[in-house]
Amino acid sequence: MKNSQKFFILATTFIVGAVILTLEVLGFRLLAPYFGSSVYVSGSLISVILAALSLGYYLGGVLADRNPKPHLPFLIILAASGFLAVIYFSRNLLLEFFQGQSLIFGTLLSTFTIFAPPMTLLSMIPPFMIKLIANEKQLGTTAGQIFSVSTLGSILGSLLATFIFIPHIGTSLTFIFCIILLTILASLGLWTWNKGFLLSNLLLPIFVIKPYFPAEPYLIHQGESPYNLVRIFETKGVRSMVLNRKGITQSYIYLDNQTQKNRRPNYRDLFLLGPVITPVKKVLMLGMSGGVGVKKLLSHYECEMDAVEIDPLVVKMAKNYFGVSASERLKIHITDARRYLFESKAQYDFIIIDLFQGGPDIPFYFTTKEFFTRVLNHLTPTGVVMMNVLGNFKNSKNSLIVEPVTNTFADVFPTVFTLPLTYSTLVIAMKHKMTYPELTKKLSLIPNYLKALTSQSTDRLKMQSFDPTNPVITDDLAPIEQYTYAVLSNIVPKKPQ
């Protein structure tokens, strides 16, 4: 074999490795709008892809031994490219269908359908390339060289997808780039060995076909970042922000007075009770989202606020579509909430924990004893913490999250109360001792202009004590995704709304 052909084979292995990891990273973003970004999604995706790679390595080796013709790997690459082209045009239709299944089953089916065939085909390439260029004396060296080059390509693909492709050109163009790259690679390989060059080019014109996209008539803006797919909707006098998972709104505002009058209170309105419970001069908001909670507090109280949001695109959308931007009273910190607590020395009278990753999923490390201890250390002596938690105490399935989270709060804070809502529970924790009569007396003095907003009955307030027989969530053991899936299965319809 000529040196130029050997170099081309190594280059092919490198590019295939890069495409495999690019597609794997892309998979997380493709699934997020339909299934969220929980450990179930990542576990399903990684498991299916590893299974496909394992099968492909085996099949590639068997085929190489039986028919070691140099043009065959490029026909395989062409087949993978063709399958990915079909998936590109139908992916949203497929994902909409699988979204109607349960979270775990739907995720597995989606991942298997979309990624198993192309990953199996592409993973056939390395063992086939070993067969083409190896000799008996240097078989081990050649195998090591091929898999080393493939792994280096995978590293590059992972970095490019994470830091350049998805944040800057989006999932669709990244998908198209992978398909075109594989098609060109197949064309060059087939041309090199004079086999079916024209056949490979038949794929390129299909990109004039318009892919299927689900109808989203009220979508006015969409953007992607390393953290989220951010969409802005506007309908019936309401503007809303949706992160990743469809149908679950993170923030919304009313665009006219009539719609505002007809609005229903939500859990963020209850954050206005914080300054009623304790004098508040400085507030920390962990999880700014569209900034609706920020605006409410700053408009009703003379206080200063630090707002922490990890996603710079969310901060940009909060400014452009919700009118929230940094000011003398509001400082916005673009960083992870736990990192902020680790680095900051500031003390706060009121801390709000409103951290969700595109739906009702709370990242596990914001529910642990270690996290709540850091929160406690940033409170002034009479400071108050509020956190909205999915589920309530109606039954054992609904309380799978709120019960251990509340018990973890009670293990850290001297005083903890819960206020059950329709689908969630507001946890109120204090650094100082406060009795139930003392709290209800304070809440009875709420100003009239806030009563309509905070209309949830405080009669349901309940004081919580630490129970050593119940679990405490720690960084070491925090099965929050498991609890979230169980609670959602119990309180939310499985079919998409």
Secondary structure, DSSP 8 states (H G I E B T S, - for coil): --HHHHHHHHHHHHHHHHHHHHHHHHHHHHHHHHH-SSHHHHHHHHHHHHHHHHHHHHHHHHHHHH---TTHHHHHHHHHHHHHHHHHHHHHHHHHHHHTS-HHHHHHHHHHHHHHHHHHHHTTHHHHHHHHH--GGGHHHHHHHHHHHHHHHHHHHHHHIIIIIHHHHHHHHHHHHHHHHHHHHHHHHHHHTTS-HHHHGGGGGGGGS-------TTEEEEEE-SS-EEEEEEETTEEEEEESSTT-EEEEEE-SHHHHHT----GGGGGGGHHHHS--SEEEEE--TTSHHHHHHHHHS--EEEEE-S-HHHHHHHHHHH-----SSEEEE-S-HHHHHHH----EEEEEE---SSSS---GGGSSHHHHHHHHHTEEEEEEEEEEEE--SSSTTTTTTHHHHHHHHHHH-SEEEEEE-SSEEEEEEESS---HHHHHHHHHT--HHHHTTT-S-GGG-EEE---TTS----SS---HHHHHHHHHHHHS-SS--
